[in-house]
Amino acid sequence: MKLSRIYTVLFLGLPTLAIANEEAKELDGISVVALRDASSYAKEANKTVILDKSQLQTEQASSVAQALENVPNITVEGGERTINQKVDIRGLTGNRVVQVIDGVKQYFELKNRGSYFLPLSMVQDLEVIKGPASTLWGSGALGGVVAMRTPSALDLLESGQKFGTKINQGYQSANNLSETSAMVYAANEQFDALLGGFYNHASDLRLGGGQTLENSKYIQKGGLAKLGWQINEANRLALSYRLVRIKQTAPSDNNLQDGRLAADTPVGNNGLNYKQFMKLITDARNGSIHMVDYKYSPLIKQSITDQSTILDYSFNPNSKLIDANITLYHNATLEREDWLHTNVKDYTKYITDGVNLRNSSDFDWLYLTYGIDYARNKISTVREKNTSFESTYRPSDYNGSSDNLGAYLQGHIPLFDKTLILSPALRYDYYKTDAHGDFKTAEISLPAGSKVPTIKHSQILNNPNFNDHHFSPSFAITWKPIEFFSLGLKYNEAFRSPSLQESFANGYLFGIKLVKPLQVMYPSGAYGAHLYPNLSLRPEIARNKEIDVNFHFDNILTQGDNIQFTTAYFINDIKDMIDAHLLFAPQGAAAQYVNIPKARIQGFEIGTKYQTENLGVGISYGQTFGKITRTDPNNPFLRGLKEGDPLDNIPAGKLTVTTDYYVIPEALNVGMVVSYYRHQDRVSNSYQRNWGDGTLFKSYILTEIHTTYAPKTGMFKDFRVDFAIDNLFDQKYRPAFGLIDGVGRNFKLNVGYKF
């Protein structure tokens, strides 16, 4: 009998499953930020990954994305430059994963740039929802949610303590990274306050095998200020301000290993050799053109300032019907870029003003969380140009704004003495987007019987705008007939409205300098790819179906031990997936963000963890697959795609084994993490032609060891030392779809003290 994939995963998952980080960890007194309520029902319906401060310190990651590397089906996207790294959840990243800090959604997004600016020294705990979560967070949560919470004085003060100080100093050898942070905090019965700061400085990064990643040094500094006022038992007011400043020099495409991709006998300074370019022109003539290794990325000096102000009011009287919260916030991100050797400057400013209103009501037979969100985003850009070639062929300015209004209702209905929980939810979103200025559009068509597309400039649009709305339903069933077993079934829908960049970015995407033989066909001596806005973009819609099975047994081999098993299988169907595509025509090249009618991402996660007072052992495996399930042959940009083609940028399968031995319980532990990354052979033909020599991504193994000394009692109870070695054997490797090799052997040390 042949089993379906779902049954195969379920049966294979029973004897093995659940890494330590996978378990939804109870955090007493802390509202789960990602779920927007701390009820046990919400935690059961959404298997949230939570890393507390101790786990983050043990990991000593240099970015939020790196801190989640050992979680199944979560990887790092954006290469090895720390400031450019983002979280990839189940094959989706960037603005398809919602980032939340202190309950406030972060909207900033710029292609080939980072957006996770907050260092882990300022993060108290980290929460992740895997899978669509638009019901809670609106547009963007197709892949999931990454929520960070910064510390307050109440987190750091011991019982009976009124004033304290915390200092940390870290070092990493791979890039001589120095991480310094300090916090001062105090509280009495009514007020609490915290003031913290950090300064991180890194040199160029050493990659596996000894190669240096040039132009990867950076400086990251800033601070955090918080003030809380407990007005009375029912009312609390809190004000916080966060500031991060970053400076680095890097390629304008931060994903690249250096300023350009290697090419033999380059034509001009475009990174395209003569043979490749002649094939490009030949293919343009016969209509079978595809992208080649043209990528050229000049160096730029980047300066990023990210700041946020949050005013939060909580009202929690002695009533089961009222647990209310109102949050007002202002976020501002400014990115300045000086292009070296071209004497031009870029300027991108993204401002968000918003308000969140939320309340929870417990009717015993029904638990409700409901609220309203509103955010207004404004973006202004400057893209300077001069007579230099690199400056001429680049995107133009665009300015715009968007209004986003949403209302949500999340319910939990316990039945049969809470052995069955029904969790329905619904969200409504309305968004309106306006652009300011004139935008050149084009009519791009594929004449009947021809393989060669035509490009005709059509009109100039003045101050274009569009609006749309969407309902996002979800439903979860959690069945727990006996204490040690639970079964979950989920349907989650999510949407993502087109971003300001996807809708309005215009001008040139790139330009290629021509040598004399080719100037006969192109008298200007250049071949440019023009980027056109697309005001007809439809929002992405994700519909995720998921099943998970969980077991938990206590006192198996010895008193006090426990073992956990969990497995999950998911299918995420995405309608109108937005992607940038390029085509070549005799009149020139054109680029545009377009909708792919349908795509599917599916996969599974399995694992197990065994824990005693002195020993912890975990094994997990995660695998994701992606493919195009429907294309549009009438869209010239999609004519090279066909149903069944694999989606690119889907991470490789990952097997992780973790061991921790507590030499002195609650004081000293040593551990090891071994991760095996499978080869990635599900790569589109287009990607192979674009970015490499046809070699698929190879498998590799990474080994990490760590030890922590952090006694809970005694004269050293306020002292903590974490030491680790990443990539112990200095493995040379490249993550799937990465353009940069991975970090080499890295010695990490962090020393902290509280007084």
N, C-alpha and C positions, 0 to 999 in steps of 0.2 A: 504493500500500500504506500502510495506516495503522499507525504505530508505537505501541506501548504507551508509557506514561510512562517506564518503566524504560529502554527502548532509546533513547527520545528524550534522556533525561538523559545516558546513556552516550555517545552520539554527539556531542551538543553539548558535552559536557564535555571531550572529547579536545583540542580546540584552546584551551580556556580553563579555567584553574582553579588555586587555592591561594593564599591570602593568606599573608603571612609568618608570622603567628601560628598558622596552621593546621598547620605542619609539626611533627611530634614532634621536638623538639630534644634532642640528646644532652647530658646534664649529667654529665660525668665525676665519679665519686666521690659522687654524690648519689642516694640511693634515691628513686625516683619515688613520692611519697606517695600520689597518687590511685590508682595501680595496685597498691600494696602489694608490688611487687617491681620491680627495676631491670633485669630481663632484656630483651634485645632482642626476644624473642618476645612479651612482654607489650606492648611499645611498638608492634610491628607489628599485633597483633590489636586494639589500641585506639588509634586515631589521636588521641593526646592533644595538646591545645593547651597549650603551656608558655610563659609569659612570665617571663623572667629579670629580675634587678634592674635591669639597664640599660634594658630595654624599659619597665618600670614607671616609672622615673625620667623617661624621655622623654615618656611619656603624661601624667604629673602628674595622674592622676585623683584625685578626692576620695573615692572609694569603690571597693571591689573590683568592684562591678557596672560602674561606669564604665570601669574598666580593660579590660573585655572587650567594650566596645561595638562595636569594629571587626571582631569575629569573626562569620562568617556564622551566622545563626540563634541568636545570643545577643543579648539586649537587657536594658535596665534596667527593672525593675518597681518600682512604689511611689512614682512621682512624683519631684520634684526635691529634696525634703528628703533630704540626704545620709544621715542616720541611719536613714531609712525604706527606703532602696533595697535591692533584692535582685536576684539574677541570674535571668533567664528563659532557659531552654535549650529550644529547640524547642517553645515554647508552654507549658512547665510551669515553675512557680516555687514559692517558699515552701517548705513541707515536702515538696514533691515533688522538690527538688534537695538532695542531701546536702552540708552544709558541713563541712569537715575542717580542723583547725588542728593542725599538728605531729603528724599521724597520729591525732588524737582527733576523733571525730564530735561535732558540736555539735547538741544536741537542742532548745534553746530555740525556741519558736514562739508568737507571740501575734498574733491577727488585727489587721490594720491597724497593726502595729508592725514595726520593723526587727529584724534578727538578725545582720547583718554589722557587728559593732562594732569590729573590729580595723582601725586605719588602715594605709594602704599603706606608711607610713614604717617600720613594724615587720614588713613582709613581704619576705622574701628572694626568693622565687619563687612563682609562681601556676600551678597546673595544673588543667585541666578535662577531664573525660570527658563527651562528648556522647552521650546515649542511656542507657537503663536500665543500672544497675550494681549490682543487689542482690546478685549473687554475691559481690562484695567487701565491700559495706557494709551489707547488710541492708535493713531497712525504710526507705523514703523515696526511694531513688535511681531514681525513675521517669523523671525528666528528665535526670539525670546527676549529676556530682560536681564540686564546686569545692573544691580543696584548697590551703591556704596553708601555707607553711613559714617560720617566723621565723628570723632569722639567729643564728648562733653565732660565737664567736671564731674558729673554724677557717675560716669563710666570709670573714672580713674581714681576717685577718692575711696579709701578703705573705710570700713565701718567706724564711725566716731571721728574720722579725720576731717579737718576743716580746711587745710591748705596742703598743697603738694607741688612737686616739680618732677618732671620726667625728661631724661636726656637719652639720646641714642646716637651711636656712631657706627656706621657700617662701611665695609670696604669689599669691592669685588675686583679680582685680579685681571679678568678678561679685558677690561677697559679702564683699569685703575679708577673705578668709580668710588667716589667718596660721598657718603650719604650722612648728613648731619641734621638732626632735628631736636627740638626742645619744646616743652610745654610747661606752662605755669597755670595752676588752676586752684580755685577756692570755692567754698559754699557754706552757707548757713541754712537756717530753717526756711528762708524765703528766697534768697538769691544764690545763683551759681554763675561762675564766670571761668572762661578758659582763653588763654592766649598762647598760640603756638607758631613756630616758624620752622622752615627747612631750607637747606642749601645742598644741592647735589651737583657734582662736577665729574664729568667723564671724559676720557681720552678716546682715541680711535679704538674700535673693537677688534679683538683678536678672534679670528674664525677657526673652525676645526681644521687641523693640519698645519696651522701656523700662519696662514695668510691674514693680512690686515685689511679690515673694511675701512678704506679711506673715507674721510668726511663723515664720520659717525660720532664725533665728539659733541657734547652738549653741556649746557648749564641750565639747571632747573632750580628755581627758588621761589619763595612765597610764604604765605602765612594764613592762619585761621584764627578768627576771633568769634567767641560765642558768649552770649549773656542770657541767662534764664531768670524768670521771675515767677515764682509759685505764689500767685496772688492769694489763693486759698485752696482748700482741698479740691475744688472743682475746676478752678481756672489756672491756666499756665500760659505765659507769654514768653517767646524765645526769639532772639535776634542773632543772626550769624552773618559773617562776611568772610569770603574766601578769595584769595588772590594767588595766581600762579603765573610766573614769567619764565619763558623758555627762549634760549638762543642756541642756534646750531647752524652749521654750513653743511649742505647736502645737495644731491641732485634734485632738480625740480620735480622729478618723479622719485619720491623717496623710496620706492620699491626696488630701485636698481642698485647693483653692487657698486658701480662707480658712475661717472658722468655720462657714459654711453655703453651700449652693449658692444662686445668685441666683434670686429668684422675684418676680414682680410682685404687689403687694398681698398680702403674706404674712398668713396666718391665725395670730394669736398670734406665737410665735417658732419656728415649725416649718419655715419655708422652703417652705410649700405654699400656693399661692394659692387663693382661694375657688372659682374655676372648676374647678381641678384636683381639689380635695377633693370637690366636689359630684359630679364624675364618678366619683371613687373610691367614694363611697357608692352611686351609681346602679348602677355595675358590680357592687358587692357584692350588690345586690338581684337582678340578673339572672344572676349567676354567671359573668360574663366579666371579673371584676376583674383588673387587672394593677397592677404597681408603678408609682408615679409619682414625681415629683421632690419627695419628702418629706424628703430628707436634711437632718439638722440635727446639727451636730458642735460642741459647746462647746469652748472653749479649756481646755487643761490644762498644768500645769507637770510635765514629765517629768524624773525622775532615774533613770539606769540605772547599775548597777554590775555589771560582768561580770568574773569572775576564774576562773583555771584553774591547777591544780597538776598537774604530770606528772612521774612517775618512770619512767625508761626504762632497760631493761637489754638489752644486745646481746651475743650469744655467737656468735662467728664463728671457730672454730678452723680449722686447715689441713685442712678436709674439704669435699668437694663436696656432702656430704649434710646439712650443718648450717650454716645461716645464720639463727639464731633471734633473736627479739625478744619481750620482755615489757614491756607498758606498763600502769601503774596511773595512774588520773587521777581528779580531783575538779573538776567544773565547778559554778559557782554564779552564777546571774543573778538580780538583784533589780531590779525596776522599780517605782518609787513615782510616783504621779500625784496631784497636787492639782488638783481641778477648780475653776477660777476662777468666782466669782459663785454657786457652789452650796455651798461650804464642806464638800465631802466629799472623801474620799481613797480611792485604790485602791492595792492592794499585791499584787504578783505575785512569788513566789519560785519559781525552778525550779532544782533541784539534781540533778546526775547524778554517780553514782559508778560506775566501770567498770574493766574489765581487758581487754586484748587480748593474745592469744598467737599468734605467727606463726612459721613456719619455711619455708625453701625448700631443696629437695633436687634436685641435678642428677645424673641417672643416665645422661647422655649421650644416650640414646635417648628420655628422658622428663625434663622439667623440671616439678617440682611446687612449688606454694605452697599451704600449708594452715594453718588456724588456727581459733581459737575467740574469740568476743566475748561479753562480758556487760556489760550496763548496767542500772542501776536509776535510774529517774527519779521524782522527787517534786515535786509542785506544790502550793503553798498560796496562796490568794487571799483578799483582803478587798475587798468592794465596798460601801462605806458608802452609806447612804441617809438622807435626811431628808424634810422636808415639801415641799421645792421640787419643781417638776414634773419637771425634767430628772433629778433624783436618784431620783425615785420609779420612773420607767420606764427601768430599766437592768438589766443582768444581775445575778444573785446570786452569792454566794460559791460556789466549788467547790474541793474538795481531793481529791487522788488520787495514785496511784503506779502505776508499771508496771515490770515485769521483762522484759528482752529478752535472749534467749540465742540465739546463732547459731554455726554451724560451717560452714566452707567448704573447698572443694578446687578448685584451679585447676591445670590441666595444659597442657603444651605438648609436642607430639610432632613432632619434625622428621623429614621423609621426603625421599627422593630428593636427598640431599646438601643438605638444608635449603631446597630449592626449594618444598616444600609443608609448611606448618605446620598441624597440627590442634590446636585449643585448646578442649577440653571443660572444663566447670566445673559445679559443683553446690553449692548452699548450702541449709541447713536452718535455719529460724528458728522459735522459740517465743516467744510473748509473752502476758503476763497483766496485766490492768489492773484496779485496784480504786479505787473512789470512797469517800469518807468523808462521811457525812451523809445527809440525806433529800432525795429528788428527786421532784418532782411530774411525772407523765406525763399524757398525754391520748390519748383515742381520737378520731382524726380520720378521717372517712369521707365518701364521696360517695354519698348514697342513690340507689338505682336510679331512673332517669328524672329525676333532678334535676341542675341545674347548680350548685347552691349547696351547699358542703360544710358539715358539722356538726362542732362541736368539743365533746367531753364530757371533763371531767376524770375520770380513772379512778382512780388510786391513788398512794400515796406509797411509793417504793422506799427501803429503808434499806440503806446501804452496798452498792450493787450492784457486780458485777464480771463480767468475761468474759475468755475466753482463746481462743487460736487458734494454728495453726502453718501453715507454708508451706514448700514446696520451690521453689527458684528455679534452674532450669537455664539454661545458656547454652552456645553452641557457635560457634566461629569457624574459618574456613578462610582461610589466607593463601597465595596462589600467586604465586611470583616466579620464573618460568621463565628470565628474562633479567635482567640487572642493572638495566636502566632501566624495568622494568615490574612492577607488582604488582596483583593482584586480590584483594579481600577480600569474603567472605560471612559475615554474622553473624546469629545469633539470640540475643537477650538477653531474659530474663524478670526482672521486678522486681515487688515488692509494697510496699504501704505500709499499715501498721496504722492504724486510726483514732486520731487524737491525743486527748489528755486533754480538750482544749477541744471538739473535735467530738463526743465522746461525752457529756460531762457538763455543758457550759455550759448554764445555765438562767436563768430569770427573764424580765425584759422585754428585748426587743431595742430598742424605741423606743416613744415615745408621741406622740400628736398632740393638741394642745389644740383644743377645738371652740369655735366662736362660737355665739351664742344660737340661731340658726335650727336648728343641728344638735343642740343639747342636748335637743330634743324627742325625738329618736330615741335619744340616749345621755345619760340624765339625769346621769351622773357628770361630764359635761363633758370627757371624754377618751376617746380611742380608742387602745388599747394593742395592741402586737404581742408576744405571749408566746413566749419561746424555750424549747422543750422538749428535754430530753436524748434521745438515741437510742442505746439499748443494743443495738440490733439491727444496727448498722452493720457491713457486711462490709468486709474489707480491699480496697484497690484492687490490681488485677493488671494489669501492663503486659507486652505481648508485642511486642517490636520486631524487625522484619526489616530488614536493611540490606545494601546492596551498595556497594562503593567501588572506584574504578579510579584508579591513580596512575602517572604517568610522570615520569622524571627524566633529563635529558640534560646532559652536560658538554661544554665547549669547542665551542659551537655557532657563535658569531660571532667570538669571540676567545679566546685562551688564558686559561683560568681562569674563564670565565663558566659559568653553569648556568641551566637553566630547568626549572620544575616544573609539572606539571599534576595536578589531582586532582578527582574528582567523586564524589558520594555521593547515594544515594536511600534513603529509609527509610519504613517504615510501622509506626506504633506503635499497636497496638490495646489499649485500656484497658477493663477490665471492672470494674463497680461503682465508677465514679468518684464520689468524695465531693464534694458541693457543698451550700451553704446555700440553701434556698428558702423563699419566703414565700407565704402564701395568706391571703385575707380571707374572713370569714364573718360572718353577722349577729351571732354571739356574740362576735366580736372577731377579731383577726388572730393567726396562728400562724406560727412560724418553726422550722425544724429542718434539721439536716444529714442528707441522705439520699443513697442510692446511685443514680446513673444507670446503668442496666444495661450499656450499651456505648457507647464513643466511639472515634473514630479520629483520630489526628494523623499526618499524612504530609507529606513535603517533600523538598527536595533542596538540595545545596550544590555550587557549581562555582567554579573560580577558577584563576588562574595567577600565577606569580611568575618574573621574570627578574632575575638578580643578576650583577653584575661587581664588580670591586674598588672602582669609584667610583659605581656606579649600581644602584639597586634599584627595580623597578616591579612592582606587584601589582594584580590585579583579582579580585574575588570577588563572588558573589551567593548569597544564601540565601533560601528561601521555605518557609513552613510553612502548612499548611491543617489545619483541625480541624472535625469535625462529629459530631453524635450519630447513632449507627447503630442504637440500639435504646433504647426508652423503656418505661415501665411505666404504662399507662393506668389501672391500679387504684390507683396511688399519687396521692392528691389533690394533693400538692406538685408532681407532674410532669405534671399534666394539660394544662398549656400547651405542653409539649414534643412534638415529633414527629420521626420519623426524617428525617434529612437536614438538620435545623436546624444552622446553624454554631455552633461553640463560640466563646464570647466570650473576650476576652483573648489571642487568638492574634496575635502581632506581625505588622506589615506586612513585606513583602519588602524586602530591603536590598541595594543594589549599592554596593560600596566600591572606590575606586581609591586606591592609595597610591604615592607616589614618594619616594625618598630619594636625595640626591646627596651623596657623601662628598667634600667639598672637599679635606680632608686625611684620607686613610684612617687609621682608628683614632684620630682626633683631633677633626675638625670635620665635621658633616653638617647639611644642611638638608632638610626634607621637607614633604610636603603629604598630607592625607587628605581626599578628597571622598566623601561618603556620600549616596546618593539613597534615600530611603524612599518606597516606593510608597503610593498611597492604599489604605485598608483598607475594602473594601465588603462583607466577609463578616462581617456583624453581625446578631445575632438581633433579631427584632422586639421582644422583651422589653427588650433593652438600649437600643434606640432610644427606647422609651417611658420607660424609667427615668431616663436620664441626659442627655438632650439634646433638641434641637429637630428631630431627624430628619436632621441633616446628618452624613454619613459622614466618616470621618477623611481629611483631605486629604494629598496627597504634599508632600514638602519636601526641600530639599537643604541639607546642612551642610558647611562647609568649615573645615578646621583646618590651620594651618601650625606648624612646629616647627623648632627648631635646637638642637643639643647640642655643647658643647665639652668634651671629656673625653680629653685626651691620655694615651696609655699609657706614654710615656717623656718624659724631660726634666724641667726644673725645675717644671713645672706638672702632673706626672703624678698628683698627689693632689688635684687641683682639678677640679671639675665644675660646669658651668652649663647648665641646661635652660631654654629659653624657648619658649612656645607661645601661640597665639591660637586659642581655640575659637570656633565660630560667627562666623567672620570678618566676615560681612556682616550680623550682627545679625538673623538670620532669626527671625520670629515663627512658632512652630510648636507643635503638640501631638502627642506620640506616640500611636499607636493605643491606644485604651481608657484613655488617661490623663485625669485630671481636673485636671491642672496643665499650663500652658504650659511649654515648654522654656527652658533657660537662655539668656540673651542673650550678646552678645560678651564673651569672658572672656580677659583677659590673664593668663598664668601664668608665674611665674619661680621657679626653685629653684636655690639655690647650696649646694654641698656641699664639704667639705674633710676629708681624712683625714691624720692626723699621728701 
